[in-house]
Amino acid sequence: MITNLAMAFFFGWLVVLSFVVYKIRNHYVQLTSRTRRRSIDDILDEVIRQAEAVEHNQQDLKKELDEVQSHLKGSYQKMGLVRFNAFGKSEGEQSFVLALLNELGNGVVVNFIYIHDGIRVYAKPVKAGKGEQHELSVEENEAVKQAK
């Protein structure tokens, strides 16, 4: 009776192990057929090659991103707009000042002054938020402050 019990246990164990080996073998066959490789070593080599290519591409993209970010520092990123009465008359606030600044506060202030004959346009360079060559007017300073 004990021998029959032991044989039944070992037979059950053999069935379980056979099932596990069958599942592993099927998985291996599916893996090799999907990747068109003959062995796990070939599959792992291909995965490593792909990972190295991805890493190389990532490094290239990081270099390009750093280059773009350095170029962006010089581009106009901030804008301030102030409308005002140029001569204090009751014409409405038809004149305006536009400040265009980069990340460092450098850029230009463009002043559009409305008069009866038309519009006069003046530009002044700005460095670090201050007039570089000429003093900025109150409206121009306000536009620069809005842009920051």
VOBA-929254 format. One record per residue: residue in three letters; x, y, z of N, C-alpha, C, CB in turn. Coordinates in Angstrom, 2 decimals, padded with zeros to 5 digits. Glycine has a CB too. Layout:
BEGIN
REC  seke     n.c1     n.c2     n.c3    ca.c1    ca.c2    ca.c3     c.c1     c.c2     c.c3    cb.c1    cb.c2    cb.c3
REC   ALA        X        Y        Z        X        Y        Z        X        Y        Z        X        Y        Z
...
% end
This chain:
BEGIN
REC  seke     n.c1     n.c2     n.c3    ca.c1    ca.c2    ca.c3     c.c1     c.c2     c.c3    cb.c1    cb.c2    cb.c3
REC   MET   000.81  -001.19   000.00   000.00   000.00   000.00   000.87   001.27   000.00  -000.93  -000.01   001.20
REC   ILE   001.92   001.22   000.78   002.81   002.39   000.83   003.52   002.55  -000.51   003.85   002.24   001.97
REC   THR   003.87   001.46  -001.13   004.53   001.56  -002.43   003.58   002.13  -003.47   005.06   000.19  -002.88
REC   ASN   002.31   001.75  -003.41   001.33   002.32  -004.35   001.16   003.82  -004.12  -000.03   001.60  -004.20
REC   LEU   001.16   004.20  -002.88   001.03   005.62  -002.53   002.25   006.41  -003.01   000.85   005.79  -001.01
REC   ALA   003.43   005.84  -002.81   004.66   006.50  -003.26   004.68   006.59  -004.79   005.92   005.73  -002.75
REC   MET   004.24   005.52  -005.45   004.23   005.54  -006.91   003.23   006.58  -007.42   003.87   004.14  -007.48
REC   ALA   002.08   006.71  -006.77   001.08   007.70  -007.17   001.64   009.11  -006.97  -000.24   007.53  -006.37
REC   PHE   002.34   009.33  -005.87   002.95   010.64  -005.60   003.97   010.98  -006.69   003.63   010.66  -004.20
REC   PHE   004.87   010.03  -006.99   005.89   010.29  -008.01   005.26   010.46  -009.41   006.91   009.14  -008.03
REC   PHE   004.20   009.72  -009.68   003.52   009.89  -010.95   002.90   011.30  -011.06   002.43   008.81  -011.12
REC   GLY   002.28   011.75  -009.99   001.72   013.12  -009.93   002.82   014.16  -010.10   000.98   013.35  -008.60
REC   TRP   003.93   013.91  -009.42   005.07   014.83  -009.53   005.59   014.86  -010.98   006.21   014.41  -008.55
REC   LEU   005.66   013.72  -011.61   006.10   013.62  -013.00   005.13   014.37  -013.92   006.21   012.14  -013.42
REC   VAL   003.84   014.29  -013.68   002.85   015.01  -014.48   003.04   016.53  -014.33   001.40   014.60  -014.06
REC   VAL   003.25   017.00  -013.10   003.45   018.44  -012.85   004.72   018.91  -013.56   003.54   018.73  -011.31
REC   LEU   005.82   018.19  -013.40   007.07   018.57  -014.06   006.94   018.54  -015.58   008.21   017.64  -013.62
REC   SER   006.24   017.57  -016.11   006.03   017.50  -017.56   005.23   018.71  -018.04   005.30   016.19  -017.95
REC   PHE   004.22   019.09  -017.28   003.42   020.27  -017.64   004.28   021.53  -017.64   002.24   020.43  -016.66
REC   VAL   005.13   021.71  -016.62   006.01   022.88  -016.54   006.98   022.90  -017.71   006.78   022.89  -015.20
REC   VAL   007.60   021.77  -018.02   008.54   021.69  -019.14   007.82   021.98  -020.45   009.22   020.30  -019.19
REC   TYR   006.62   021.47  -020.62   005.84   021.71  -021.83   005.55   023.21  -021.99   004.53   020.91  -021.79
REC   LYS   005.14   023.90  -020.93   004.85   025.34  -020.98   006.12   026.13  -021.32   004.26   025.83  -019.64
REC   ILE   007.23   025.78  -020.70   008.49   026.49  -020.97   008.91   026.27  -022.41   009.61   026.01  -020.00
REC   ARG   008.79   025.03  -022.89   009.17   024.75  -024.28   008.30   025.52  -025.25   009.06   023.24  -024.56
REC   ASN   006.99   025.58  -025.02   006.09   026.35  -025.89   006.45   027.84  -025.88   004.64   026.16  -025.45
REC   HIS   006.76   028.35  -024.72   007.16   029.75  -024.62   008.45   030.00  -025.41   007.35   030.16  -023.14
REC   TYR   009.40   029.11  -025.29   010.66   029.22  -026.01   010.43   029.19  -027.53   011.62   028.10  -025.60
REC   VAL   009.57   028.28  -027.98   009.29   028.16  -029.42   008.60   029.43  -029.92   008.39   026.91  -029.69
REC   GLN   007.64   029.94  -029.17   006.98   031.18  -029.58   007.96   032.35  -029.62   005.82   031.50  -028.62
REC   LEU   008.83   032.42  -028.65   009.81   033.51  -028.59   010.76   033.46  -029.78   010.61   033.44  -027.28
REC   THR   011.27   032.29  -030.08   012.21   032.17  -031.19   011.51   032.34  -032.54   012.92   030.83  -031.13
REC   SER   010.26   031.94  -032.66   009.56   032.09  -033.94   009.15   033.55  -034.16   008.31   031.18  -033.99
REC   ARG   008.77   034.27  -033.12   008.38   035.68  -033.27   009.57   036.56  -033.62   007.73   036.19  -031.99
REC   THR   010.73   036.24  -033.08   011.91   037.08  -033.32   012.76   036.58  -034.48   012.76   037.14  -032.07
REC   ARG   012.40   035.45  -035.04   013.13   034.85  -036.17   014.59   034.58  -035.81   013.05   035.77  -037.39
REC   ARG   014.83   034.26  -034.60   016.17   033.90  -034.13   016.15   032.42  -033.76   016.62   034.79  -032.91
REC   ARG   017.34   031.84  -033.70   017.41   030.41  -033.43   017.61   030.11  -031.95   018.53   029.79  -034.22
REC   SER   018.19   031.07  -031.21   018.46   030.77  -029.81   018.23   032.00  -028.95   019.90   030.25  -029.63
REC   ILE   018.17   031.76  -027.66   018.00   032.85  -026.69   019.19   033.80  -026.75   017.84   032.29  -025.26
REC   ASP   020.38   033.27  -026.99   021.57   034.12  -027.07   021.44   035.15  -028.20   022.83   033.26  -027.30
REC   ASP   020.93   034.70  -029.35   020.72   035.64  -030.47   019.70   036.71  -030.10   020.25   034.89  -031.73
REC   ILE   018.64   036.29  -029.42   017.60   037.25  -029.01   018.18   038.27  -028.03   016.40   036.51  -028.36
REC   LEU   018.94   037.81  -027.06   019.54   038.72  -026.08   020.55   039.65  -026.73   020.20   037.94  -024.95
REC   ASP   021.33   039.14  -027.68   022.28   040.00  -028.40   021.53   041.11  -029.14   023.12   039.16  -029.40
REC   GLU   020.43   040.77  -029.78   019.63   041.76  -030.50   019.04   042.80  -029.54   018.49   041.07  -031.30
REC   VAL   018.57   042.35  -028.40   018.03   043.28  -027.39   019.12   044.23  -026.91   017.42   042.51  -026.20
REC   ILE   020.30   043.73  -026.70   021.43   044.57  -026.26   021.79   045.57  -027.34   022.66   043.71  -025.90
REC   ARG   021.82   045.14  -028.60   022.12   046.07  -029.71   021.06   047.17  -029.79   022.19   045.30  -031.05
REC   GLN   019.82   046.80  -029.65   018.74   047.79  -029.69   018.84   048.76  -028.51   017.38   047.10  -029.68
REC   ALA   019.18   048.27  -027.33   019.32   049.14  -026.16   020.47   050.13  -026.36   019.55   048.30  -024.89
REC   GLU   021.58   049.66  -026.95   022.70   050.57  -027.22   022.31   051.62  -028.25   023.92   049.78  -027.72
REC   ALA   021.53   051.24  -029.26   021.09   052.21  -030.26   020.16   053.25  -029.64   020.38   051.50  -031.43
REC   VAL   019.28   052.80  -028.76   018.38   053.73  -028.07   019.18   054.69  -027.20   017.34   052.95  -027.22
REC   GLU   020.16   054.19  -026.51   021.00   055.05  -025.66   021.76   056.07  -026.50   021.99   054.19  -024.84
REC   HIS   022.27   055.65  -027.64   022.99   056.57  -028.54   022.03   057.65  -029.05   023.61   055.79  -029.74
REC   ASN   020.83   057.25  -029.45   019.83   058.22  -029.91   019.45   059.19  -028.80   018.59   057.50  -030.43
REC   GLN   019.34   058.67  -027.59   019.00   059.52  -026.45   020.09   060.56  -026.20   018.79   058.67  -025.18
REC   GLN   021.34   060.17  -026.33   022.44   061.12  -026.16   022.41   062.19  -027.25   023.79   060.39  -026.18
REC   ASP   022.12   061.79  -028.48   022.02   062.75  -029.58   020.87   063.74  -029.33   021.80   062.02  -030.92
REC   LEU   019.74   063.21  -028.87   018.60   064.08  -028.59   018.90   065.05  -027.45   017.38   063.25  -028.25
REC   LYS   019.64   064.60  -026.45   020.01   065.48  -025.34   020.90   066.61  -025.84   020.72   064.68  -024.22
REC   LYS   021.85   066.29  -026.73   022.72   067.33  -027.29   021.89   068.35  -028.07   023.79   066.71  -028.20
REC   GLU   020.96   067.85  -028.88   020.11   068.76  -029.66   019.24   069.61  -028.75   019.23   067.97  -030.62
REC   LEU   018.70   069.02  -027.69   017.88   069.77  -026.74   018.69   070.85  -026.05   017.27   068.82  -025.71
REC   ASP   019.92   070.53  -025.64   020.78   071.54  -025.02   021.07   072.68  -025.99   022.09   070.90  -024.55
REC   GLU   021.28   072.34  -027.26   021.54   073.37  -028.27   020.32   074.27  -028.47   021.93   072.72  -029.61
REC   VAL   019.14   073.66  -028.53   017.91   074.44  -028.70   017.69   075.35  -027.49   016.70   073.51  -028.90
REC   GLN   017.93   074.83  -026.29   017.75   075.64  -025.09   018.73   076.80  -025.05   017.93   074.78  -023.84
REC   SER   019.95   076.60  -025.53   020.91   077.71  -025.54   020.49   078.76  -026.57   022.33   077.19  -025.85
REC   HIS   019.89   078.34  -027.69   019.39   079.30  -028.67   018.18   080.06  -028.14   019.03   078.58  -029.98
REC   LEU   017.37   079.39  -027.34   016.17   080.04  -026.82   016.49   081.18  -025.85   015.30   079.01  -026.13
REC   LYS   017.65   081.11  -025.22   018.00   082.18  -024.28   018.08   083.52  -024.99   019.34   081.87  -023.60
REC   GLY   018.44   083.53  -026.27   018.55   084.77  -027.02   017.26   085.18  -027.71   019.63   084.64  -028.03
REC   SER   016.24   084.33  -027.69   014.99   084.67  -028.38   014.07   085.46  -027.44   014.27   083.39  -028.88
REC   TYR   013.16   086.20  -028.03   012.21   086.98  -027.24   011.19   086.03  -026.61   011.49   088.05  -028.11
REC   GLN   011.15   086.06  -025.30   010.27   085.16  -024.57   009.24   085.90  -023.73   011.08   084.25  -023.68
REC   LYS   009.50   087.16  -023.48   008.63   087.94  -022.60   008.14   089.16  -023.36   009.38   088.36  -021.30
REC   MET   006.88   089.53  -023.10   006.29   090.66  -023.79   005.49   091.51  -022.82   005.40   090.19  -024.95
REC   GLY   005.61   092.81  -022.96   004.82   093.73  -022.16   004.21   094.78  -023.07   005.67   094.39  -021.06
REC   LEU   002.95   095.13  -022.85   002.25   096.09  -023.69   001.56   097.11  -022.79   001.22   095.40  -024.62
REC   VAL   001.83   098.39  -023.05   001.21   099.47  -022.28   000.61   100.46  -023.26   002.24   100.18  -021.33
REC   ARG  -000.69   100.75  -023.10  -001.37   101.76  -023.91  -001.39   103.06  -023.12  -002.85   101.31  -024.29
REC   PHE  -001.30   104.19  -023.84  -001.28   105.49  -023.16  -001.69   106.60  -024.11   000.11   105.77  -022.58
REC   ASN  -001.99   107.76  -023.53  -002.24   108.99  -024.29  -000.91   109.67  -024.50  -003.25   109.93  -023.56
REC   ALA  -000.52   109.86  -025.73   000.80   110.41  -026.00   000.93   111.87  -025.57   001.12   110.29  -027.47
REC   PHE  -000.09   112.69  -025.82   000.02   114.11  -025.54  -001.00   114.57  -024.52  -000.14   114.90  -026.81
REC   GLY  -001.63   113.66  -023.81  -002.58   114.01  -022.77  -003.88   114.56  -023.27  -001.97   114.98  -021.86
REC   LYS  -004.15   114.47  -024.57  -005.41   114.94  -025.13  -006.47   113.86  -024.99  -005.23   115.34  -026.62
REC   SER  -007.66   114.17  -025.33  -008.76   113.22  -025.17  -008.96   112.35  -026.41  -010.05   113.96  -024.86
REC   GLU  -007.89   111.90  -026.99  -007.96   111.06  -028.19  -008.15   109.58  -027.84  -006.70   111.23  -029.03
REC   GLY  -008.10   109.25  -026.60  -008.13   107.84  -026.21  -006.71   107.31  -026.16  -009.00   107.01  -027.17
REC   GLU  -006.54   106.15  -025.62  -005.20   105.56  -025.49  -004.86   104.81  -026.78  -005.12   104.59  -024.27
REC   GLN  -004.51   105.57  -027.81  -004.21   104.98  -029.11  -002.72   104.72  -029.28  -004.72   105.87  -030.22
REC   SER  -001.90   105.36  -028.47  -000.46   105.11  -028.51  -000.15   103.93  -027.60   000.35   106.37  -028.08
REC   PHE   000.92   103.21  -027.92   001.28   102.09  -027.04   002.78   101.80  -027.14   000.47   100.83  -027.41
REC   VAL   003.26   101.09  -026.13   004.65   100.66  -026.05   004.66   099.14  -025.97   005.39   101.30  -024.82
REC   LEU   005.53   098.53  -026.76   005.68   097.08  -026.77   007.11   096.74  -026.37   005.34   096.48  -028.17
REC   ALA   007.26   095.96  -025.31   008.58   095.52  -024.86   008.73   094.04  -025.19   008.78   095.77  -023.32
REC   LEU   009.80   093.70  -025.88   010.12   092.31  -026.22   011.47   091.98  -025.60   010.14   092.07  -027.78
REC   LEU   011.49   091.03  -024.65   012.71   090.72  -023.92   012.99   089.23  -023.96   012.59   091.19  -022.47
REC   ASN   014.29   088.91  -023.86   014.68   087.50  -023.76   014.78   087.11  -022.29   016.02   087.24  -024.50
REC   GLU   015.30   085.93  -022.05   015.40   085.39  -020.70   016.25   086.26  -019.78   015.97   083.99  -020.74
REC   LEU   017.25   086.93  -020.34   018.17   087.75  -019.55   017.70   089.18  -019.37   019.52   087.75  -020.20
REC   GLY   016.53   089.52  -019.93   016.03   090.88  -019.82   016.58   091.80  -020.90   016.34   091.45  -018.47
REC   ASN   017.18   091.24  -021.93   017.70   092.03  -023.05   016.69   091.98  -024.18   019.10   091.51  -023.51
REC   GLY   016.62   093.07  -024.94   015.70   093.08  -026.07   015.51   094.47  -026.60   014.38   092.50  -025.68
REC   VAL   014.24   094.79  -026.87   013.92   096.07  -027.50   012.57   096.56  -026.97   013.89   095.93  -029.06
REC   VAL   012.45   097.89  -026.92   011.19   098.54  -026.60   010.79   099.32  -027.83   011.29   099.46  -025.32
REC   VAL   009.59   099.04  -028.35   009.10   099.73  -029.54   007.95   100.62  -029.10   008.65   098.71  -030.65
REC   ASN   008.07   101.91  -029.41   007.10   102.91  -029.00   006.31   103.36  -030.23   007.79   104.12  -028.30
REC   PHE   005.00   103.16  -030.22   004.12   103.57  -031.32   003.32   104.77  -030.83   003.16   102.39  -031.77
REC   ILE   003.64   105.96  -031.34   002.98   107.19  -030.90   002.01   107.64  -031.98   004.02   108.31  -030.58
REC   TYR   000.73   107.73  -031.58  -000.32   108.14  -032.51  -000.41   109.66  -032.50  -001.68   107.49  -032.14
REC   ILE  -000.34   110.25  -033.70  -000.59   111.68  -033.87  -001.59   111.83  -035.00   000.73   112.47  -034.16
REC   HIS  -002.09   113.06  -035.20  -003.14   113.27  -036.22  -002.65   112.90  -037.62  -003.60   114.74  -036.21
REC   ASP  -001.38   113.07  -037.93  -000.84   112.78  -039.26  -000.66   111.28  -039.50   000.48   113.49  -039.45
REC   GLY  -000.55   110.49  -038.45  -000.26   109.07  -038.60   000.33   108.51  -037.31   000.69   108.83  -039.78
REC   ILE   001.26   107.61  -037.48   001.90   106.97  -036.33   003.41   107.13  -036.47   001.51   105.45  -036.23
REC   ARG   004.05   107.44  -035.37   005.51   107.50  -035.31   005.97   106.27  -034.52   006.03   108.85  -034.64
REC   VAL   007.00   105.62  -035.01   007.51   104.40  -034.37   008.95   104.64  -033.97   007.40   103.17  -035.31
REC   TYR   009.25   104.37  -032.70   010.60   104.51  -032.17   010.98   103.22  -031.46   010.70   105.73  -031.20
REC   ALA   012.24   102.87  -031.55   012.72   101.66  -030.88   013.95   102.00  -030.05   013.05   100.54  -031.91
REC   LYS   014.04   101.37  -028.89   015.20   101.56  -028.01   015.68   100.19  -027.56   014.84   102.46  -026.79
REC   PRO   016.99   099.98  -027.59   017.52   098.70  -027.08   017.45   098.65  -025.56   018.97   098.48  -027.56
REC   VAL   017.23   097.47  -025.05   017.13   097.25  -023.60   018.16   096.21  -023.22   015.69   096.80  -023.17
REC   LYS   018.89   096.48  -022.15   019.86   095.52  -021.63   019.61   095.37  -020.14   021.34   095.98  -021.92
REC   ALA   019.38   094.15  -019.70   019.12   093.82  -018.29   017.96   094.64  -017.74   020.38   094.05  -017.44
REC   GLY   016.94   094.89  -018.56   015.75   095.58  -018.11   015.87   097.09  -018.06   015.38   095.09  -016.77
REC   LYS   016.96   097.66  -018.55   017.17   099.11  -018.53   017.51   099.57  -019.94   018.30   099.50  -017.52
REC   GLY   017.26   100.87  -020.20   017.61   101.43  -021.49   019.11   101.37  -021.70   017.10   102.87  -021.60
REC   GLU   019.53   100.84  -022.84   020.96   100.66  -023.08   021.63   101.97  -023.50   021.19   099.59  -024.14
REC   GLN   021.04   102.66  -024.48   021.65   103.89  -024.98   020.87   105.12  -024.57   021.77   103.84  -026.49
REC   HIS   019.57   104.99  -024.34   018.70   106.11  -024.00   017.89   105.75  -022.75   017.75   106.46  -025.19
REC   GLU   017.51   106.78  -022.00   016.63   106.58  -020.86   015.27   106.11  -021.34   016.49   107.87  -020.02
REC   LEU   014.65   105.23  -020.59   013.32   104.77  -020.94   012.28   105.68  -020.30   013.11   103.30  -020.50
REC   SER   011.19   105.92  -021.02   010.10   106.73  -020.47   009.35   105.92  -019.42   009.13   107.21  -021.60
REC   VAL   008.41   106.58  -018.75   007.61   105.90  -017.72   006.84   104.74  -018.34   006.62   106.90  -017.05
REC   GLU   006.22   104.96  -019.48   005.44   103.91  -020.14   006.34   102.76  -020.60   004.68   104.49  -021.35
REC   GLU   007.52   103.10  -021.10   008.45   102.07  -021.54   008.94   101.23  -020.35   009.63   102.71  -022.26
REC   ASN   009.24   101.89  -019.23   009.63   101.15  -018.02   008.50   100.23  -017.56   010.02   102.13  -016.89
REC   GLU   007.27   100.70  -017.66   006.12   099.90  -017.24   005.97   098.67  -018.14   004.82   100.74  -017.27
REC   ALA   006.19   098.85  -019.45   006.11   097.72  -020.38   007.23   096.71  -020.08   006.21   098.22  -021.85
REC   VAL   008.42   097.20  -019.75   009.53   096.31  -019.39   009.19   095.53  -018.12   010.84   097.11  -019.19
REC   LYS   008.58   096.20  -017.14   008.19   095.52  -015.90   007.12   094.46  -016.17   007.67   096.53  -014.87
REC   GLN   006.19   094.76  -017.07   005.17   093.77  -017.43   005.81   092.55  -018.09   004.11   094.40  -018.37
REC   ALA   006.84   092.80  -018.88   007.49   091.70  -019.61   008.26   090.79  -018.68   008.41   092.24  -020.67
REC   LYS   008.71   091.28  -017.56   009.48   090.43  -016.64   008.54   089.55  -015.94   010.29   091.25  -015.63
% end
